[in-house]
Amino acid sequence: MYRIAYRSHVNPAITPVEVAQMVERARAKNHRLGITGLLAWSQQSFLQCIEGPQAAVQGLMDEIAVDP
């Protein structure tokens, strides 16, 4: 099991509905990749911990790193 935790800044224009939609898309994708984790959201930041096979977690982090 490989685990990464990180914090990122939230676009202030994002709405709760958009966050919920993002979470639903992520759940489906993470399930396919064998990734589990935790996401906490406030108006200013996301705190996320993702865990699973190392290659899958690192691949997902590569995608997250370039997501505006």
Buried (B, 14 or more C-beta within 10 A) or exposed (E): EEEBEEEEEEEEEEEEEEBEEBEEEBEEEBEEBEBBBEBEBEEEEBEBEBBBEEEBBEEBEEEBEEEE
